[in-house]
Amino acid sequence: MTYSEVIKQDHPEGTMSVKAFKLVSAVEREMLMGDKAHINIECIECCGKNLYIGTNDCFIYHFLLDEKISTAGKVTFAATKQLHKYLGFKKSVTELKAASALTRLLVLCDNTITLVNMMNLEPVPTGARIKGAVTFTLNENPVSGDPFCVEVCIISVKRRTIQMFMVFEDRVQIVKEVFTPEQPYAVAVDGYYLCLALTTQYIILNYNTGISQDLFPYCSDEKRPIVKRIGRQEFLLAGPGGLGMFATVDGISQRAPVHWSENVIGAALCFPYVVALDDEFITVHSMLDQQQKQTLPFKEGHILQDFEGKVIVATNKGVYILVPLPLEKQIQDLLASHRVEEALVLAKGARRNIPKEKFQVMYKRILQQAGFIQFAQLQFLEAKELFRSGQLDVRELISLYPFLLPTSSSFIRSHPPLHEYADLNQLTQGDQEKMTKCKRFLMSYLNEVRSTDVANGYKEDIDTALLKLYAEANHESLLDLLVSENFCLLTDSAAWLEKHKKYFALGLLYHYNGQDAAALQLWVKIVNGDIQDSTRSDLYEYIVDFLTFCSDQDLVWKYSEWALQKNEEVGVQIFTKRPLEEQEKNINPDDIISRLNKYPKSLVKYLEHLVLERRIEKEKYHTHLAVLYLEAIFQLKSVATDNCTETTELLFKLRSLLQKSDLYRIHFILDKIRGTDLHMESAILYGKLEEHEKALHILVHELKDFHAAEEYCIWNSENRGLQYRQRLFHMLLSVYLNTGTSDCALVMAAVDLLNNHAAEFDAALVLQLVPDNWSVQLLCPFLAGAVRQSIHTTRMTQIALGLAQAENLIYKHEKNTLGLMPCEH
């Protein structure tokens, strides 16, 4: 059968297909047998470039294989025949094994293993051979440690017997003979461990200790056993149910089985794949996910072996090599088919075959490519994880979105590209809903990575892109971005914000970049209605607050005028809520007062701030505030006939100031209110001048407010001592009694004063003042209190005297005691 007959390239491959191998002809029948149709290939061996073929007519053929790779990457093999040798038997050559360290070829023919020279195929002169072998294998993990011998394991023609030999250049030596519980049909060896296919089961046998372990059953009558060493202390076996089973020398399986044909006749390993051969196909199975990855039609195949990573298959007439496609090419093919999981599994599995640094670079790129595939499918969570794991240059993602990268960015996309899309429009095919989802994802992703190492070196690009996305989407996080530390590029960002009419945000951007004048100019235009931006309904208050904490005096003076014109009472907060250190250091209160003269309400607020909050002890501020209160009160009284709330509030403030402050010009204020109906204020002022009789006279006779008179005596005598307080209360009593008339209300006020404040009076003086016609019963509470106070005073005096006498006695005793002590010499 010709090469073209063996391989039908149009054979459909499964939905999980991967082009992992390509079948390439190595030796065609014409080279081997010419027109001799009866010649069949029985076995093959490959060692480096040397290919040996054993035939059914007892010949060995030696070829040199030359691998060629075209500029397009196509691999071909040219086989050059070196020689052929007839062994002199009438039997087939059933097995060939090369021992390159000895330059020997071990040939099994007619149950005899003959040692021949690898180069000239001549038997060794000593005629060393092993007789009685059904099949044999080499120990690739030898136990002898001798580099100039190979260890050979044979299944003997003796029933249920395995023999171990050491083979040297020109001699052989039997080492061990082992008996098995059943007839062995296939064997693989690793160190002291034999993996055997017996009549009904597979076992592991340690030929050194004799300990064996059953693996699993199989029927040798129904199927051909496969026992293959695939790595240190691990074997691949043809198990029941069409399974390729893995087993270690400990009798356990560390890998999941692969599913292959029930009729498999050969298997080989080319990591990360297991290759299997049956009557019609070569199938390729992944050891990583156990999936069948490729199917190649191959009729009449009967040999499949791997030689130092080279997988060779043969029919009776020809030899072919399965050339593995580079793993990177396989991975890229999987990614191109959007089979992300398979690509990642294959990439991870490739770690063992690729140098560490090269693998890391390759694997990162694969993760990034996989991320873009998931992104294009709107699988954003998966995409994000892949981008993070692959340490994606985030600009690769930003560059998909038109106009998001700053115009000054020097970014150039990776080459070869990580994806097939020009931009987001192509990726979403204009679908606005998909585009919106993609933009939301980028917002979320950029927000997450902007404070991580991923952003290092690209912070301007990231923050500028994030600002543009927020502005376009009218996202609430736009303001959060601008009021926190950010790296938004001013020129790009300003143009974008202006385009989307985000003027308040633009002001924040100016402020962050130290351009407060531009920020204020913009915000004032919004408040004035010159431009429209509804971001903040309280923008006027925001500007006032901004100016309050602004350290640029020129800006404060410039825009405070505008703020005061808008609202006097709010605008003045620029000065009243200013940080204390700013007030004390930068702005003179007199300058502020001068500026506020046009705004009376603001001026009052500011003076209240200086006098009542900052407690500045300057006469001019206190007097000025009192005068402003008076002027406002007079203004209100001139237009309102009854006491309005505002007037009442102002009167309360004025009285409080007059009572608590000692810094204003009393005579000046008194002159201001003389002749008006501000009697209470006059009384307070007379009190400040120590003219208490005048004050009390006003309270009693003008206002007839007896409670206010009593309160006057109390607050005027605070912190002044008992005698001062008694003097004021006696004055008030005199005002009540010395009227020259018998005003019943004044009499009752005097009685109440005495009875309610008995402790504030000297009883003896009171008795001299009160009229003789007052009854004792009328003054009973006062007299009882006076007597009680007198008794209390007497007793306290006696106690004080007693304590003084006792202290004096103690002092005398101590003095006498000291006087009696003998002097020391």
C-alpha positions in Angstrom: 0.0 0.0 0.0 1.4 3.4 -1.0 1.8 6.4 1.3 -1.2 8.1 -0.2 -3.3 5.0 0.3 -2.3 4.7 4.0 -3.1 8.3 4.8 -6.4 9.8 3.7 -6.0 13.5 4.6 -9.6 14.3 4.2 -10.6 12.0 7.0 -12.9 13.9 9.4 -11.5 14.4 12.8 -13.5 14.6 16.0 -14.9 17.8 17.5 -12.2 17.8 20.1 -9.5 17.4 17.5 -6.1 19.0 17.8 -3.5 18.7 15.1 -0.8 17.3 17.4 1.1 15.1 14.9 1.7 14.9 11.2 2.3 11.5 9.6 5.4 11.7 7.4 6.8 8.8 5.2 10.3 7.6 6.2 11.0 4.4 4.2 8.7 3.4 1.3 8.4 -0.2 0.1 10.5 0.4 -3.0 13.5 1.3 -1.0 13.1 -1.8 1.2 11.9 -4.6 -1.0 11.7 -3.3 -4.6 9.3 -5.6 -6.4 9.6 -8.5 -3.9 6.0 -8.5 -2.6 6.6 -11.4 -0.1 8.9 -9.3 2.1 7.2 -7.9 5.2 8.4 -5.6 7.9 8.4 -7.5 11.3 10.2 -5.1 13.6 12.0 -1.7 13.8 14.6 0.0 15.9 15.8 3.6 15.8 18.9 5.0 17.5 19.7 8.6 16.7 19.7 8.8 12.9 20.1 5.0 12.5 17.0 3.1 11.5 17.0 -0.7 11.6 14.3 -2.8 10.1 13.9 -6.6 10.6 11.9 -8.5 7.9 10.1 -11.8 7.6 12.9 -13.2 5.4 15.5 -12.9 8.1 17.2 -9.7 6.8 18.2 -6.6 8.8 18.2 -3.3 6.9 20.2 -0.3 8.1 19.1 3.2 7.0 20.3 6.7 7.9 17.4 9.1 8.4 18.0 12.7 7.6 15.3 15.2 8.8 14.7 18.3 6.7 12.6 21.3 7.5 11.5 23.7 4.7 11.3 27.4 5.1 7.5 26.9 5.4 8.2 24.6 8.4 7.3 21.4 6.6 9.2 18.4 7.9 10.4 15.6 5.6 12.7 12.6 6.0 15.2 11.2 3.6 16.2 7.6 4.2 19.6 6.5 2.8 20.2 2.7 2.8 23.5 1.8 4.3 23.5 -2.0 4.0 21.4 -5.1 4.7 22.4 -8.4 6.3 21.0 -11.9 6.0 21.1 -13.7 9.3 21.1 -17.2 7.8 17.8 -18.4 9.3 14.6 -19.2 7.7 12.6 -17.4 10.4 11.5 -13.8 10.8 13.6 -11.2 12.7 11.0 -10.6 15.5 12.8 -7.9 17.6 15.6 -5.4 17.4 17.1 -3.4 20.3 20.1 -1.0 20.0 22.7 -0.8 22.8 24.4 2.3 21.7 26.9 2.3 24.6 28.2 -1.0 23.3 27.7 -0.2 19.6 25.7 -3.4 19.5 22.3 -4.4 18.0 20.4 -7.1 19.8 18.5 -9.2 17.3 15.9 -11.8 18.2 15.4 -14.4 15.6 14.4 -18.1 16.0 14.2 -17.7 19.8 17.8 -16.5 19.9 19.2 -13.1 20.7 22.3 -12.4 18.7 24.7 -9.5 19.3 25.7 -7.8 16.0 27.8 -4.7 15.3 25.5 -1.6 14.8 27.6 -0.4 11.9 28.4 -3.5 9.8 25.7 -5.8 11.2 28.3 -8.6 11.7 27.8 -10.9 14.7 30.4 -10.4 17.5 33.4 -12.7 17.0 32.8 -14.5 20.2 29.4 -15.6 19.0 27.8 -14.4 22.3 24.1 -15.0 22.2 21.1 -15.7 24.4 19.0 -18.7 23.5 15.5 -19.6 24.4 13.9 -16.2 24.3 10.3 -15.6 23.2 10.6 -11.8 23.5 12.9 -9.4 25.3 13.3 -5.8 26.5 16.1 -3.6 27.9 16.2 -2.2 31.4 16.3 1.6 30.9 16.8 2.1 34.6 19.6 -0.4 35.2 20.6 -1.6 38.6 24.2 -2.8 37.9 25.7 0.7 37.6 28.2 -0.6 34.9 28.2 1.8 31.9 29.6 -0.9 29.6 26.8 -3.4 29.9 23.1 -3.4 29.3 20.5 -5.4 31.3 18.2 -7.6 29.3 15.0 -9.2 30.5 13.6 -12.1 28.4 10.5 -14.2 28.5 12.0 -17.6 28.3 10.7 -20.5 26.2 10.6 -22.3 29.5 7.1 -22.1 30.9 6.4 -19.3 33.4 10.0 -18.2 33.4 11.6 -14.8 33.2 15.4 -14.4 32.9 17.7 -11.4 33.6 21.0 -11.1 31.7 23.9 -8.7 31.6 25.1 -8.1 28.1 28.6 -6.8 27.4 30.4 -6.1 24.1 31.2 -9.7 23.4 29.6 -11.8 26.1 26.4 -12.3 28.0 25.9 -13.3 31.6 22.7 -14.6 33.3 21.9 -12.8 36.5 18.5 -14.0 37.7 15.8 -16.5 36.8 12.3 -15.7 38.1 9.3 -17.9 38.0 5.8 -16.4 37.5 2.4 -17.7 38.7 1.1 -17.8 35.1 2.6 -17.8 31.6 3.9 -14.3 30.8 3.1 -12.8 27.4 4.7 -9.3 27.7 7.1 -7.6 30.0 8.6 -4.1 30.7 11.3 -3.5 33.3 12.3 -0.6 35.5 15.2 -1.3 38.0 14.3 -4.4 40.0 10.6 -4.1 39.0 9.0 -6.2 36.3 5.6 -5.2 34.9 4.1 -8.5 33.4 1.1 -9.4 31.3 0.3 -12.9 32.4 -2.5 -15.2 31.1 -5.3 -13.5 33.1 -3.9 -10.4 34.7 -1.2 -7.8 35.0 1.2 -7.8 37.9 4.2 -5.9 39.3 7.0 -8.2 40.4 10.2 -7.2 42.2 12.6 -9.8 40.9 15.2 -9.0 43.7 12.8 -9.7 46.6 10.3 -11.9 44.8 7.3 -9.8 46.1 4.5 -9.3 43.6 1.4 -7.3 43.4 -1.7 -7.9 41.3 -2.8 -4.9 39.2 -6.0 -5.8 37.3 -7.4 -8.7 35.3 -7.4 -9.1 31.5 -7.9 -12.0 29.1 -4.9 -12.8 26.9 -7.1 -15.0 24.6 -9.3 -12.0 23.6 -6.8 -9.2 23.2 -3.2 -8.4 22.8 -1.5 -7.2 26.0 0.4 -4.0 26.0 3.1 -3.3 28.7 5.2 -0.2 28.2 7.5 1.7 30.4 6.7 5.4 30.0 8.9 6.9 32.7 10.7 6.2 35.9 8.8 3.5 37.8 5.7 4.0 35.7 4.0 1.8 33.1 1.2 2.1 30.5 -1.0 -1.0 30.1 -3.9 -2.0 27.9 -6.7 -2.4 30.4 -10.2 -3.8 30.2 -13.0 -1.8 28.4 -10.7 0.0 26.0 -8.8 1.9 28.7 -5.1 2.8 28.7 -4.2 2.4 32.3 -1.2 3.9 34.1 0.5 2.0 37.0 3.5 2.7 39.2 5.8 0.1 40.6 3.8 0.5 43.9 0.8 -0.8 42.1 -1.1 2.5 42.1 -2.3 4.8 39.4 -1.4 8.4 39.6 -3.1 9.4 36.4 -6.6 9.0 35.1 -6.9 6.4 32.3 -7.2 7.3 28.6 -10.0 5.9 26.5 -8.7 4.2 23.3 -9.9 1.4 21.0 -10.9 -2.0 22.2 -8.6 -3.4 19.5 -5.5 -1.4 20.2 -2.3 -3.2 19.1 0.4 -0.7 20.1 1.0 2.4 22.2 3.7 5.0 22.6 4.3 8.1 24.7 5.2 11.5 23.4 4.4 13.9 26.3 1.8 15.1 26.8 0.2 12.6 24.5 -0.4 8.9 24.4 -0.5 7.5 20.9 -2.4 4.3 20.2 -2.6 2.1 17.1 -5.5 -0.2 16.0 -6.4 -1.9 12.8 -7.6 1.3 11.1 -6.4 4.4 13.0 -3.8 6.1 15.0 -5.4 8.0 17.9 -3.8 10.7 20.0 -4.9 11.1 23.6 -4.0 13.8 26.1 -2.5 12.7 29.4 -3.6 16.0 30.8 -7.3 15.8 30.4 -7.6 12.2 29.0 -9.5 13.5 25.9 -8.9 12.0 22.4 -7.3 14.9 20.5 -6.5 13.5 17.1 -7.4 10.7 14.8 -5.3 9.7 11.8 -6.4 7.0 9.4 -3.8 4.3 9.1 -4.6 1.0 7.4 -2.7 -2.2 8.0 -0.5 -0.7 10.7 1.0 -3.3 13.1 4.0 -1.5 14.7 3.9 1.6 16.9 7.0 2.5 19.0 8.7 5.6 20.4 12.4 6.0 20.3 13.9 8.9 22.3 10.8 11.0 21.7 10.5 9.9 18.0 7.2 8.0 17.3 7.5 5.5 14.5 4.7 3.5 13.0 4.9 0.8 10.3 2.8 -1.4 8.0 4.1 -4.6 6.5 5.6 -2.5 3.7 6.5 0.9 4.9 7.8 3.0 7.8 6.4 6.4 8.9 7.2 8.9 11.5 4.7 10.8 13.6 6.1 14.3 13.6 4.8 16.3 16.6 3.7 19.8 15.9 5.4 22.3 18.2 3.4 22.7 21.4 3.2 26.4 20.9 1.6 25.8 17.5 -0.9 23.3 19.0 -1.8 25.8 21.7 -2.2 28.6 19.2 -4.5 26.4 17.1 -6.6 25.6 20.2 -6.8 29.3 21.0 -7.8 30.1 17.4 -10.6 27.6 17.9 -11.5 29.4 21.2 -10.9 26.2 23.1 -9.4 28.1 26.0 -9.5 25.4 28.7 -7.8 22.8 26.5 -5.1 25.3 25.5 -4.4 26.2 29.1 -4.2 22.5 30.1 -1.8 21.8 27.3 0.3 24.9 28.1 0.6 23.8 31.8 1.6 20.3 30.7 4.3 21.8 28.4 6.2 23.1 31.5 8.3 20.0 31.8 9.5 20.1 28.2 10.4 23.9 28.0 13.1 25.8 29.9 11.7 27.7 32.8 12.2 31.3 31.6 11.0 30.5 28.1 8.0 28.7 29.5 7.0 31.6 31.8 7.1 34.1 28.8 5.1 31.7 26.7 2.6 30.8 29.4 1.9 34.5 30.2 1.2 35.2 26.6 -1.1 32.3 26.4 -3.0 33.4 29.5 -3.3 36.9 27.9 -4.6 35.5 24.6 -7.1 33.3 26.5 -8.2 36.3 28.4 -9.1 38.2 25.2 -11.0 35.2 23.9 -13.1 35.1 27.1 -13.5 38.8 27.0 -14.8 38.7 23.4 -17.3 36.1 24.6 -18.3 38.5 27.4 -17.0 36.0 30.0 -15.7 38.9 32.1 -14.9 37.1 35.4 -12.8 34.5 33.5 -11.2 37.2 31.4 -10.2 39.2 34.4 -8.6 36.2 36.2 -6.6 35.4 33.0 -5.5 39.0 32.5 -4.3 39.1 36.1 -2.6 35.7 36.0 -0.9 36.6 32.7 0.2 40.0 34.0 -1.4 41.7 31.0 -0.1 45.2 30.1 -3.5 46.8 30.8 -3.0 49.2 27.8 -3.5 46.2 25.5 -7.1 46.1 26.8 -7.6 49.9 26.9 -6.4 50.2 23.3 -9.4 48.2 22.2 -11.6 51.1 23.2 -11.4 54.0 20.8 -10.0 57.3 22.1 -9.4 56.0 25.7 -5.6 56.0 25.6 -4.2 59.5 26.0 -3.0 61.1 22.7 0.5 61.4 24.3 0.7 57.6 25.0 3.5 55.8 23.2 1.9 52.4 23.6 2.2 50.0 20.6 0.2 46.7 20.7 2.0 43.4 21.2 3.4 41.7 18.1 2.3 39.2 17.1 -1.1 40.4 18.3 -2.9 38.9 21.3 -6.2 39.0 19.6 -7.8 39.5 16.2 -9.8 42.7 16.9 -9.1 46.2 15.7 -11.3 47.8 18.3 -14.4 47.3 20.4 -16.7 48.2 17.5 -15.4 45.2 15.5 -15.5 43.0 18.6 -19.2 43.8 19.4 -20.2 44.3 15.8 -21.8 47.6 16.8 -24.1 45.9 19.4 -24.6 48.8 21.8 -25.7 46.5 24.7 -22.5 44.4 24.4 -20.5 47.6 24.1 -22.0 48.9 27.3 -21.2 45.7 29.1 -17.6 45.8 27.8 -17.2 49.4 29.1 -18.6 48.5 32.5 -16.1 45.6 32.7 -13.2 47.9 31.8 -14.4 50.4 34.5 -14.4 47.7 37.1 -11.1 46.2 36.0 -9.2 49.5 35.8 -10.6 50.5 39.2 -9.3 47.3 40.7 -5.8 47.4 39.1 -5.1 51.1 39.4 -3.8 50.7 42.9 -1.8 47.5 42.3 1.6 46.7 40.7 -0.2 46.1 37.4 -0.5 49.9 37.1 3.2 50.7 37.6 4.4 52.8 34.7 0.9 53.1 33.2 -0.9 55.1 35.9 -1.6 58.1 33.6 -3.0 55.9 30.9 -5.2 53.9 33.4 -6.6 56.9 35.3 -7.2 58.9 32.1 -9.1 56.0 30.5 -11.1 55.5 33.7 -12.0 59.2 33.8 -13.2 59.0 30.2 -15.3 55.9 30.9 -16.9 57.5 34.0 -17.7 60.7 32.2 -19.2 59.0 29.2 -21.3 56.7 31.4 -22.3 59.6 33.8 -20.9 57.4 36.6 -21.0 58.5 40.2 -17.3 57.4 40.7 -16.1 60.2 38.4 -16.1 62.6 41.3 -14.5 60.1 43.7 -11.7 59.6 41.2 -11.0 63.4 40.9 -11.1 64.2 44.6 -8.6 61.4 45.5 -5.0 60.9 44.3 -5.1 60.4 40.6 -2.8 60.6 37.5 -5.3 61.8 34.9 -3.6 63.7 32.2 -4.9 67.3 32.2 -5.1 68.1 28.5 -6.8 64.9 27.5 -9.1 64.7 30.5 -10.2 68.4 30.3 -11.2 68.1 26.6 -13.2 64.9 27.3 -15.0 66.4 30.3 -15.9 69.5 28.4 -17.1 67.3 25.5 -19.5 65.5 27.9 -20.5 68.7 29.7 -19.0 67.6 33.0 -18.1 71.1 34.1 -18.1 70.6 37.8 -15.8 67.5 37.4 -13.6 69.6 35.1 -13.3 72.2 37.9 -12.2 69.4 40.3 -9.6 68.3 37.7 -8.3 71.9 37.5 -8.2 72.1 41.3 -6.3 68.8 41.6 -3.8 70.2 39.1 -3.3 73.5 41.1 -5.5 75.6 38.8 -8.0 76.9 41.4 -8.7 80.1 39.4 -9.9 78.1 36.4 -11.9 75.8 38.7 -13.7 78.7 40.4 -14.3 80.5 37.1 -16.1 77.4 35.8 -18.1 76.8 38.9 -19.3 80.4 39.1 -20.5 80.1 35.5 -22.6 77.1 36.4 -24.2 78.9 39.4 -24.8 82.0 37.3 -26.5 79.8 34.6 -24.0 80.6 31.9 -23.3 76.9 31.4 -25.5 73.9 32.4 -24.3 71.1 34.8 -26.7 69.7 37.4 -24.1 67.6 39.2 -24.5 69.5 42.4 -27.6 71.4 43.4 -25.6 73.0 46.3 -22.8 74.2 44.1 -23.0 77.8 45.5 -22.5 76.4 49.1 -19.7 74.2 47.7 -17.9 77.3 46.3 -18.3 79.1 49.6 -16.8 76.1 51.4 -14.0 75.9 48.8 -13.1 79.6 49.3 -13.3 79.0 53.1 -10.3 76.7 52.8 -8.6 78.4 49.9 -5.2 79.8 50.8 -5.0 82.1 47.7 -6.0 85.5 49.2 -6.4 87.0 45.7 -9.0 84.4 44.8 -10.7 84.7 48.2 -11.1 88.5 47.8 -12.1 88.1 44.1 -14.9 85.6 44.6 -16.0 86.5 48.1 -17.7 89.6 46.6 -19.7 87.4 44.2 -20.6 85.0 47.1 -21.8 87.9 49.3 -23.9 89.4 46.5 -25.6 86.0 46.1 -26.3 85.5 49.8 -24.9 87.6 52.6 -25.5 85.2 55.4 -24.0 82.2 53.5 -21.2 84.1 51.8 -19.8 85.4 55.1 -18.9 81.9 56.0 -15.9 82.3 53.8 -14.5 84.4 56.7 -16.3 83.0 59.7 -15.6 79.3 59.0 -12.1 79.8 57.8 -9.5 77.6 59.7 -8.2 79.5 62.7 -4.6 79.4 61.7 -5.5 80.9 58.3 -7.5 83.7 60.0 -4.7 84.5 62.4 -1.9 84.4 59.8 -3.2 85.6 56.5 -6.2 87.9 56.7 -6.6 91.0 58.8 -10.1 91.2 60.4 -10.1 95.0 59.8 -9.8 94.4 56.0 -12.7 92.0 56.1 -14.8 94.4 58.1 -14.0 97.2 55.6 -15.1 94.9 52.8 -18.3 93.8 54.6 -19.5 97.3 55.3 -21.7 97.1 52.2 -23.3 93.9 53.6 -24.8 94.6 57.0 -26.1 91.1 57.7 -22.7 89.7 56.8 -20.9 92.3 58.9 -23.0 91.4 62.0 -22.3 87.7 61.4 -18.6 88.4 61.1 -18.4 90.6 64.2 -20.4 87.9 66.2 -17.7 85.5 65.0 -14.9 87.7 66.3 -16.5 88.6 69.6 -18.5 85.6 70.6 -16.6 82.7 68.9 -13.0 83.8 68.8 -13.5 86.0 71.9 -11.2 88.7 70.6 -10.9 91.4 73.3 -10.9 94.5 71.3 -13.2 97.4 72.3 -13.9 98.5 68.7 -15.3 95.1 67.7 -17.5 94.8 70.8 -18.8 98.4 70.4 -19.3 98.0 66.7 -21.4 94.9 67.2 -23.5 96.6 69.9 -24.1 99.6 67.6 -25.1 97.3 64.7 -27.5 95.5 67.0 -29.0 98.9 68.0 -29.3 100.2 64.5 -31.0 97.0 63.3 -33.4 97.2 66.3 -34.2 100.8 65.6 -34.7 100.0 61.9 -37.1 97.2 62.7 -39.0 99.2 65.2 -39.5 102.0 62.7 -41.3 99.7 60.3 -43.1 97.3 62.7 -45.6 98.3 65.3 -45.5 95.1 67.3 -42.6 93.0 68.6 -41.6 90.8 65.7 -39.5 87.7 66.1 -36.5 89.3 64.5 -36.6 92.2 66.9 -37.0 89.9 69.9 -34.0 87.9 68.7 -31.9 91.0 68.2 -32.9 92.4 71.6 -31.8 89.1 73.2 -28.5 89.2 71.5 -27.9 92.9 72.5 -28.7 92.2 76.1 -26.5 89.2 76.2 -23.6 91.2 74.7 -24.2 94.1 77.1 -24.3 91.8 80.1 -21.4 89.5 79.3 -18.9 91.9 77.7 -16.9 94.5 79.6 -15.1 95.9 76.5 -17.6 98.1 74.7 -17.9 101.9 75.3 -20.7 102.1 77.9 -21.3 105.8 77.7 -21.3 105.8 73.9 -23.9 103.1 73.8 -25.9 104.7 76.6 -26.1 107.9 74.7 -27.3 105.9 71.7 -30.3 104.5 73.6 -31.1 107.4 75.8 -34.6 108.6 75.1 -35.7 105.3 73.6 -37.9 102.6 75.0 -34.9 100.3 75.5 -35.3 100.4 79.3 -33.8 96.9 80.1 -30.7 97.8 78.0 -30.4 101.1 79.9 -30.6 99.3 83.2 -27.8 96.9 82.1 -25.6 99.8 81.1 -26.2 101.6 84.4 -25.3 98.4 86.1 -22.0 98.4 84.2 -21.4 101.9 85.5 -22.2 100.8 89.1 -25.2 103.1 89.1 -27.4 100.3 90.5 -30.1 102.6 92.0 -30.8 104.0 88.5 -30.8 100.6 87.0 -33.1 99.2 89.6 -35.4 102.3 89.4 -35.8 101.7 85.7 -36.6 98.0 86.2 -39.1 98.6 89.0 -40.8 101.8 88.0 -40.3 102.0 84.2 -40.6 98.3 83.3 -42.4 97.1 86.5 -40.5 93.8 86.0 -39.8 92.7 89.6 -38.4 89.4 88.5 -35.9 91.1 86.2 -35.0 93.3 89.1 -34.2 90.3 91.3 -32.3 88.7 88.4 -30.3 92.0 88.0 -29.2 91.7 91.6 -28.1 88.1 91.1 -26.1 88.5 87.8 -24.6 91.8 88.8 -23.2 90.3 92.0 -21.8 87.2 90.5 -18.2 86.6 91.8 -18.5 89.7 93.9 -18.9 88.4 97.4 -21.8 88.2 99.9 -21.5 91.8 101.1 -21.8 93.2 97.5 -24.9 91.0 96.9 -26.5 92.0 100.1 -25.9 95.7 99.2 -27.7 95.2 95.8 -30.7 93.4 97.5 -31.0 96.1 100.1 -31.0 98.7 97.3 -33.8 96.9 95.6 -35.7 96.7 98.9 -35.2 100.4 99.4 -36.5 101.1 95.8 -39.6 99.0 96.7 -40.3 100.8 100.0 -39.1 104.4 99.5 -41.7 105.3 96.9 -43.7 107.8 98.9 -46.9 106.0 98.0 -48.5 102.9 99.2 -48.4 101.0 96.0 -49.8 97.6 96.9 -47.8 95.9 94.0 -44.5 97.2 95.3 -45.4 96.2 98.9 -46.1 92.6 97.7 -42.9 92.7 95.7 -40.9 93.7 98.8 -42.5 91.0 100.9 -41.8 88.3 98.2 -38.2 89.6 97.9 -37.7 89.2 101.6 -39.4 85.8 101.9 -37.7 84.3 98.8 -34.2 85.7 99.5 -33.9 85.8 103.3 -30.2 84.7 103.1 -29.3 87.8 101.1 -30.4 90.3 103.8 -29.1 91.5 107.1 -32.2 91.0 109.3 -31.4 93.8 111.7 -31.2 96.4 108.8 -34.4 95.0 107.3 -36.3 95.4 110.5 -35.3 99.1 110.5 -36.6 99.5 107.0 -39.9 97.7 106.9 -43.0 99.7 108.0 -44.2 99.3 111.5 -47.7 98.2 110.4 -46.4 95.0 108.8 -47.5 91.9 110.7 -45.1 89.3 111.9 -47.2 86.7 109.9 -46.5 88.6 106.7 -42.8 88.2 107.2 -42.9 84.8 108.9 -40.9 83.0 106.2 -38.2 85.8 106.2 -38.0 85.9 110.0 -37.8 82.1 110.3 -35.1 82.0 107.7 -33.2 84.9 109.4 -33.4 83.2 112.8 -32.3 79.9 111.3 -29.4 81.6 109.5 -28.4 83.4 112.8 -28.4 80.2 114.8 -26.4 78.5 112.0 -23.9 81.3 112.0 -23.6 81.2 115.8 -23.0 77.4 115.8 -20.5 77.6 113.0 -18.7 80.3 114.9 -18.6 78.1 118.1 -17.3 75.1 116.2 -14.6 77.2 114.6 -13.7 78.6 118.1 -13.6 75.1 119.5 -11.4 73.8 116.7 -9.0 76.7 117.2 -8.8 76.1 121.0 -8.1 72.4 120.4 -5.4 73.2 117.9 -3.9 75.6 120.4 -3.9 72.9 123.1 -2.2 70.4 120.8 0.5 73.0 120.0 1.1 73.7 123.7 1.4 70.0 124.5 3.9 69.4 121.7 5.9 72.4 122.9 6.0 71.1 126.5 7.0 67.6 125.3 9.9 69.0 123.3 11.0 71.2 126.3 11.2 68.1 128.7 13.4 66.0 126.4 17.1 65.7 127.7 19.8 67.3 125.7 22.3 65.1 123.9 26.0 65.8 124.6 
